[in-house]
């Protein structure tokens, strides 16, 4: 029983860390083909796998707890980033202006992502856990990503970048990120499935 809890704690830790990294990397926009994305998509596979595994193995309520915990830690990070900005820099530190410029933007991004990821992630987790008998894992994993990430990307992109980026760029970001993340989910599905099957077999042994 204790080992089962330890395995779940690892999933919680991986998800929370990946989400923090994703929000930091979201500060940079890139162009991929005709779409504008943020470099936060680089860590998206880890976020998706952790979320799908938690939902499938431990259920919606535990996945919801994981999601909310991750955003509490994101909020803590934002508060500490602002405190770090306010603390006078050392005389030998020459990057205070750049530090302040980068991390002062994280508040809007974090609050936009809190609303976006909370709604998107909870919808994703809910879809993963409904109709488990009637729908296969692949169908639930992919459909949950499409719907959850479309909501997530729309709320986040408009919340974080409205007034900063042109509307066409924001729409491109929403569409492009959803397509990219869905492709990620498809490519990494064998890994997700393998982890789920391994955890199920380990949990059944106990």
N, C-alpha and C positions, 0 to 999 in steps of 0.2 A: 504493500500500500504506500509505504514511504517512497519507494522507488518510482511509483507511478506519479506521485506528487512532485518528485524531483524532475521528472521528465517534463511535466507541465510547466514547472517553474522555468525551465530552460526555454520553452516556447514563449512564455511571457517575456523573458529577458531579451530574446532575439527580436521579438516583435517591437518592443519598446525602443531598443537601440536602433533598429532599422528605421523606425518612424522618426526618431530624432535626426538621424542622418538625412533622411528624405527631406525633412523640412529645411535643414540647413542648405542642402544642395538645390532646393527650389529657388534659391536666390538668383541663380544663373539661368538665363534663357538661351536655348540653342535652336538652330534650324535643322530639321531632319526632313529631307525631300521638300515637300511644300508646306510642312507643318512646323509650328513653333512649339517647342517643348521646354521643360525645365530639366536640368540634370538630375532632378529628384527621381526621374524614371530609371536611373541606373540601379537603384536599390529596390525598385518595385517588386521584382521577383521574390525577394526575401519576405517582404511585407505580405504579399499574396499567399505564399506558401505557409507562413506561420498562421495566418488568419484561417485559411482553408483547413489546415491540420487541426487547429484548436476547435473549430466549429464541428468538424466531422468526428473527432475522437471524443471530445468532452462536452459538446452541445452548445446551444445558443447562449445560455445564461453565463457559462464560463467564458465564452468568446466575448460577450458583452463586458464582463468584468475586465478582461485583458485590454479591450479597446479603450475603456474609460481610464484604466490605470496608465496606459501609454500617454493619454492626453493630459492627465494630471502631471506627469513628468515633463511633458512639453511645456506646460504652463510654468512649472518650476524653473525650467531652463530659461524661459523668456524673462522671468523676474530676475534671475541671477545675472543674465546678460545685461539688463538695464542697471543693476547694481554695479557690475563691473565697469560699465561706461561712466558712471558717476564718480567712481573712485579715482582720485587724481593719479595720473600716470607718473612713473618714475622719470627723472630727468634724462635718463639714457634711453627711454623708449620713444622711438620716433614715429610710431604708427597709430597714435591715438585717434587721429582724424579718420583714418581708414577703418580702424576697429569700430569706432562709433557709427560710421556710415553703414557698415555691413550689418552690425548687430542691432542697430536701432530699427532696421526694417523688419526684424523678425517678429515684432509684436503683431503687426497687421497680418503677416503670413500665418503666424501661429493661431490667431483667433479665427481667420478665414479657414484654416485647415481643421481647426477644432470642429467648427460647424460642418464643414464638408466631409471630413473623414468620419466623424461620429455618425452622420446620417448615412453616408455611403457604405461605411464598414458594417454598420448594424443591418442595413438592407442586404449587403453581401452575405453576412453571417446567417441571416434569417433564411435567405434563399437556399443556402447550403444545407440547412437543417430541415427544411420542409420537403415532404414527398420523398424521403430517403428510400422508401420501399418502391415507389413508383418510378423514380428517375435515377439513372446511373450517376456515378461520381463525376464523370467527364461532363455530362450535360449540366449538372448543378454547379460545377466549378466554373465553367465557361459562362453560363448565363448569369451567374451571380456577379462575375467580374464585369460583364458588359453593363448590366443595370447599375450595380453599385458604383463602378468607376465613372460612368456617365454622370450620375448625380454628384459624385465626389468632385470630378473635374470641373463641372459647371459651377458649383457653389464656390469651390476654391478659387478658380481662375477669375471669376467676376468679383469675388470678395477681396482677393489679394491684389488684383491688377487693374480694376476699373479706375479710370482717370490717370493711370500710369502708362498703360499700353493702349494702342488703338483697338476698337471693338473687333475689327476683322482678325487681328492678331490673337485676341482672347478666344474668339470662336475657333480659330485654327488650333489654339492650344487645347481646347476642350476636345475637339474631334480627334486631333492627332494623338493626344495622350491616351484617349480611350482605345483607339485602334492599336497603338503601340503596346499598351498594357494587356489588351486582350491577346495579342500575338505572344507576348511574354508568357501569359497564362497557358497558352496552347503549347509553346515550346518547352516550358518547364513542368508541364503536367505529369510526365513520367516520373520526375523527381518527387513531386507532391504525392502522387499515388504510392510510390515506393515507401515514403516516410510514413504515410497513413497506414499502409499494410504492416510495416514493421512495428509501429506503435501498437496496433491492434493485437498483433501476435504476442508482444511483450506484456501487454496489459492482461491478455487472456491467460498468460502463464501464472499470474498472481492470484 
